[in-house]
């Protein structure tokens, strides 16, 4: 897509978003679609690239480019993380006093061999509603490589929630033997971004033995922190949503 096309696309999106903002409520479907769009950088990259290249356009397009790129909405989108951008458009709900605590984090098995499927189970208690946030599993292998799973949390009411994450140790090339760590975070906003609030974060370790089963180890260790709840498991399941979007 050339710069002229990007610019026209950006202008179109700006108009559509403006209309949508006045017509749509912050429901789950709207919020999910917005975060997915922003996560793919369709709007944000177009804004950034378009603004940088304004000076290279012909007179007519140069003027239009400068006008579009100075719109407050475009500037706000280009400087925001996906969830923050959608909240600024009133497409995702936001809460200033969210509170949650991870109460249970288990890993099974604690010592794995190649071919085993490892499963992590988490339970967290929300004591003050979450507007829009994430539940993130981030795993680090013995060589420092990171992988994991992110789930979108939308309008999560007070209650106890459960989720899980699993993967299979397929081969030594993809999964080196040794100790692995997984960090689990519950956030209001996009975990890791400047605008996000980490409500609770826990970690656990486990071991993948070598090709010949020579590994040894204990049952793994863990640590964590949280906000709100006392750390008890509570009761009930609550209502709200956990939405895997990548």
Secondary structure, 3 states (H helix, E strand, C coil): CCHHHHHHHHHHHHHHHHHHHHHCCCCHHHHHHHHHHHHCCHHHHHHHHHHHCHHHCCHHHHHHHHHHHCCHHHHHHHCCCHHHHHHHCCCCCCCCCCEEEEEEEEEECCEECCCCEEEEEEEEEEEECEEEEEEEEEEECCCCCEEEEEEEEEEECCEEEEEEEEEECCCCCCCCCEEEEEEEEEEECCCCCCCCEEEEEEEEEEEECCCCCCCCCCCCCEEEEECCCCCCCCCCCCCCEEEECC
